[in-house]
């Protein structure tokens, strides 16, 4: 019987070994395709971005139990003190609207799961994949999406330096 040593290949190395173009690789990531069985997770993105205190965020930013705090004085997050800015933390898009209101919504379009983004000029949320548009409440303003984005509660500290987002 012959012993065979299995080498582990990182996901990125595996995809590159297939000879896929950069745009094809981006399509894999944008469509949410995961290949967790391909080996080491050393080259995987952080599963809970915004989960550590070094980037100005503490708490749970992914899953069903969203509950996190944003330190608005931290270099990584202080742009959220400027009207018209937004940052994605895990599964949540947080924006400081041009109406000086904090909103927190699911970052995933209800149509086909693409990531959405805040549009400063329109003061709304849009999915760039199929152009669905959402109000800051999460309600659909223009399809093809038919379901609202999940909205989260936001609470700003009295000194204006800490934002809490909860389910």
C-alpha positions in Angstrom: 0.0 0.0 0.0 1.3 3.4 -0.9 1.2 6.4 1.4 0.1 9.7 -0.2 0.6 13.0 1.5 -2.2 15.5 0.8 -1.0 19.0 0.2 -3.4 21.8 1.2 -4.1 24.5 -1.3 -5.6 27.8 -0.4 -8.8 28.8 -2.1 -7.2 31.7 -4.1 -4.4 29.4 -5.3 -6.9 26.8 -6.4 -9.0 29.3 -8.4 -5.9 30.8 -10.0 -4.7 27.3 -10.9 -7.9 26.8 -12.9 -6.7 29.7 -15.2 -9.7 31.8 -14.4 -9.5 35.5 -15.3 -9.7 38.2 -12.7 -13.2 39.1 -13.8 -14.3 35.5 -13.5 -12.8 35.3 -10.0 -14.6 38.5 -9.0 -17.9 37.0 -10.3 -17.4 34.0 -7.9 -17.0 36.4 -5.0 -19.8 38.8 -6.0 -22.3 35.9 -6.5 -21.5 34.7 -3.0 -20.0 31.5 -4.2 -17.9 29.9 -1.4 -15.5 27.0 -1.8 -14.8 26.2 1.9 -13.8 22.7 1.1 -10.7 23.7 -0.9 -8.3 23.8 2.0 -6.9 26.3 4.3 -8.8 29.4 5.2 -5.6 31.5 5.5 -6.6 33.6 2.5 -10.3 33.8 3.3 -11.7 37.2 4.2 -12.4 37.9 7.9 -15.7 36.1 8.6 -16.9 38.9 10.9 -15.5 42.2 9.6 -16.0 44.8 12.2 -15.9 42.2 15.0 -12.7 43.4 16.7 -12.1 46.5 18.7 -9.0 47.4 16.7 -11.1 48.7 13.9 -13.5 50.6 16.0 -16.3 48.0 16.2 -17.2 45.6 18.9 -19.9 43.0 19.0 -21.8 40.8 16.5 -22.0 42.1 12.9 -23.2 38.9 11.2 -26.0 36.4 11.5 -29.4 36.8 13.2 -28.2 38.4 16.5 -26.8 41.7 15.2 -25.6 43.8 18.1 -22.5 45.9 17.8 -21.1 49.2 18.8 -19.1 51.6 16.5 -16.5 53.9 18.0 -17.0 57.0 15.8 -13.7 58.5 17.0 -11.7 55.5 15.6 -9.7 56.3 12.4 -11.4 53.3 10.6 -14.9 54.5 11.4 -14.8 58.2 11.9 -16.0 59.0 8.4 -19.5 57.9 9.6 -19.6 61.3 11.4 -19.8 62.9 7.9 -23.3 63.1 6.3 -23.4 61.0 3.1 -20.9 58.4 4.3 -21.4 54.7 4.8 -19.5 51.6 5.9 -20.4 47.9 5.7 -19.9 45.9 8.9 -20.4 42.2 8.4 -24.0 41.8 7.2 -25.0 45.4 7.9 -24.7 48.6 5.9 -24.5 51.6 8.2 -25.0 55.1 6.6 -25.1 58.6 8.0 -27.6 60.0 5.5 -27.5 63.5 4.0 -30.5 64.2 6.3 -28.1 63.6 9.3 -29.8 60.4 10.3 -28.1 57.1 11.0 -29.6 54.0 9.3 -28.6 50.4 9.4 -29.9 47.9 6.9 -29.1 44.5 5.6 -26.3 44.8 3.1 -27.8 42.1 0.9 -30.4 42.8 -1.8 -33.6 40.8 -1.4 -33.8 40.2 -5.2 -30.7 38.0 -5.8 -28.4 38.6 -2.8 -26.0 41.1 -4.3 -24.4 43.7 -1.9 -26.2 47.0 -1.9 -24.7 50.5 -1.3 -25.7 53.9 0.0 -26.1 56.6 -2.7 -25.4 60.1 -1.3 -26.8 62.1 -4.2 -30.2 60.3 -4.0 -30.0 59.6 -0.2 -31.1 56.0 -0.8 -29.9 52.5 -1.1 -29.3 50.8 -4.5 -28.3 47.4 -5.7 -25.9 47.9 -8.5 -26.5 44.5 -10.0 -30.2 44.9 -11.2 -30.8 48.5 -10.1 -33.3 47.8 -7.3 -33.7 50.9 -5.1 -34.6 51.1 -1.4 -35.7 53.9 0.9 -33.6 54.5 4.0 -36.4 52.5 5.9 -35.5 49.5 3.8 -38.7 49.6 1.7 -38.5 48.8 -2.0 -38.8 52.0 -4.1 -38.0 50.3 -7.5 -37.7 46.6 -8.5 -36.9 44.0 -9.4 -36.6 43.5 -5.7 -40.1 42.9 -4.1 -39.1 42.6 -0.4 -37.7 45.2 1.9 -34.2 45.2 3.3 -34.0 44.2 7.0 -33.7 47.4 9.1 -31.8 47.5 12.4 -32.1 50.0 15.3 -29.5 52.6 15.7 -28.7 54.6 18.8 -26.2 57.4 19.1 -24.6 58.2 22.4 -25.2 61.6 23.9 -21.7 62.7 23.1 -22.0 61.6 19.5 -19.0 59.3 19.6 -20.6 55.9 19.8 -23.2 54.3 17.6 -25.0 51.1 18.7 -26.7 48.9 16.1 -29.2 46.2 17.3 -31.6 43.7 15.7 
